[in-house]
Amino acid sequence: MTDTPTACTVKAAVALELGETVTDQSRPGVFVTDVTFPHGQAVKIQEISFKNYYTAFLTVRMQVRDPAQEGSCKWVTCLRNYRLMPNPHTEQGSQDYYSIYRQQMLVEPDDVTLVRLILRQPSSSWLNFTLEEIKLYLCPGE
């Protein structure tokens, strides 16, 4: 593995809200953060590292080039409901550093054009939650 993270743009988290936002005063329990690569390049991901900030569960979806259809992409789920906090209502794990390696993913993260991080926090104890210091590392030779 290389010690240098790849160049990428981590976009600001967007709240995913369900229901009537005008009448629903509850805080969002889901945020979505997209990570893009320069010039729309496709990459092979070796590792995703980050510092947690009160996110209880993480799902990682990736947009990958579809080899069956030239120029098209498809969405795949690489990690589903990965537990970052043992209990969403307590602080354990809330500010830990994590690394997720390609071996832990449900599909090989190859030919990736976009990474979507879906953050969930079901507890109303935490008003804000996110991931910080997000870094992506590529496979050797990329």
Backbone hydrogen bonds, N-H to C=O, Kabsch-Sander energy under -0.5 kcal/mol:
donor,donor_aa,acceptor,acceptor_aa,energy
2,T,138,L,-0.6
6,T,136,L,-3.1
9,T,36,T,-2.6
10,V,8,C,-0.5
11,K,9,T,-0.7
11,K,34,D,-2.9
14,V,32,V,-2.5
16,L,30,V,-2.9
17,E,15,A,-0.8
21,T,19,G,-0.8
24,D,20,E,-2.7
25,Q,23,T,-0.8
31,F,119,L,-2.2
32,V,14,V,-2.5
33,T,117,L,-2.6
35,V,115,V,-3.0
36,T,9,T,-2.4
37,F,113,T,-0.7
40,G,37,F,-1.4
41,Q,38,P,-2.0
43,V,112,V,-2.2
45,I,43,V,-0.6
45,I,109,P,-2.6
46,Q,137,Y,-3.0
47,E,137,Y,-1.7
48,I,100,I,-2.4
49,S,135,K,-2.9
50,F,98,Y,-2.1
51,K,132,E,-3.2
52,N,50,F,-0.5
52,N,96,D,-3.1
53,Y,130,T,-1.8
54,Y,94,S,-2.5
56,A,120,R,-1.6
57,F,120,R,-2.2
58,L,82,Y,-2.1
59,T,118,I,-2.2
60,V,79,L,-2.2
61,R,59,T,-0.5
61,R,116,R,-2.8
62,M,76,V,-2.8
63,Q,114,L,-2.8
64,V,62,M,-0.6
64,V,74,K,-2.9
65,R,111,D,-2.3
66,D,72,S,-2.9
69,Q,66,D,-1.0
72,S,69,Q,-1.9
74,K,64,V,-2.6
76,V,62,M,-2.5
78,C,60,V,-2.7
78,C,76,V,-0.6
79,L,60,V,-1.6
81,N,79,L,-0.5
82,Y,58,L,-3.2
84,L,56,A,-3.1
85,M,56,A,-1.4
90,T,87,N,-1.9
94,S,91,E,-2.6
96,D,93,G,-0.9
98,Y,50,F,-2.8
100,I,48,I,-2.9
101,Y,99,S,-0.5
102,R,46,Q,-2.1
104,Q,101,Y,-2.0
105,M,101,Y,-0.5
105,M,102,R,-1.1
106,L,78,C,-3.1
110,D,108,E,-2.1
112,V,43,V,-3.0
113,T,63,Q,-3.4
114,L,63,Q,-1.2
115,V,35,V,-2.5
116,R,61,R,-3.6
117,L,33,T,-3.4
117,L,115,V,-0.5
118,I,59,T,-3.1
118,I,116,R,-0.6
119,L,31,F,-3.1
119,L,117,L,-0.7
120,R,57,F,-2.5
121,Q,29,G,-2.3
126,W,123,S,-0.6
127,L,125,S,-0.6
130,T,53,Y,-2.2
132,E,51,K,-3.3
135,K,49,S,-2.8
137,Y,47,E,-2.8
139,C,44,K,-2.2
142,E,139,C,-1.8
